[in-house]
Amino acid sequence: MTAVPETATLSETATNARRVALIVAIAFFMQFLDSTIISTSLPQMGASFGVSAVAISIGITVYMLTMAVFVPLSGWLADRFGARNIFLLAIVLFTLASLACGVSQNLTQFVAARVVQGLGSALMTPVGRILVLRNASKSELLNATALITWPALFAPVIGPVLGGFITTYLSWHWNFFINIPLGVVGLVLVARFIPGDREADPKPLDWPGFFLTSAGLALLLYGLERIAHPEDGVLPTVLL
């Protein structure tokens, strides 16, 4: 008797859960890769913008601060407008901002693009996890969670190496342009394979909680970032 392949025994729900998890993992890989890929190209970017490499680090800071501010809003937006729609919006924002970063002519343009990129990233991670949770049964949840975990493990490791290679043999601009094909593929896959969803009766947004949480996270990240720099006046700034 011919054995039935294991994949043939998967239920439609389980297959869909793994498909959704893989699609979300692609988007996460693009996001996590971007967090570290520019670390080895800061001197070249500074030379291109006519500023020091240290000044370019503001692009990293505003990216993290924007994420901290808007992450608390992502869950409510997913309930109000649908997790799939918000995830699509996050990929669009991240991809367009990557293009804007790559074509930036000065530090101001670059920082503005990084703010938009941080917004896309803030929506992408929590909403991607919501999509996985809503499309995976209890029996498949562990496998689905494992699939979306690997980008966080591998992307930060290969990011600096890949960024150094791209900067050396192409230019720093391609550290951002590399996100464009990944973003386009992600958009097509999400639109094609992830079903739409929306809460029938979404709860109103807790505005005081949103502002307090966002401000607290932003100030915490800013304080930690300032501690990492030995300039005069750091301690009073952090205490404030």
Secondary structure by P-SEA (a helix, b strand, c coil): cccccccccccaaaaaaaaaaaaaaaaaaaaaaaacccccaaaaaaaaacccccccaaaaaaaaaaaaacccaaaaaaaaccaaaaaaaaaaaaaaaaaaaaacccaaaaaaaaaaaaaaaaacaaaaaaaaaaaccccaaaaaaaaaaccccccccaaaaaaaaaaaccccccccccaaaaaaaaaaaaaccbbbbbbccccccaaaaaaaaaaaaaaaaaaaaaaaccccaaaaaaac
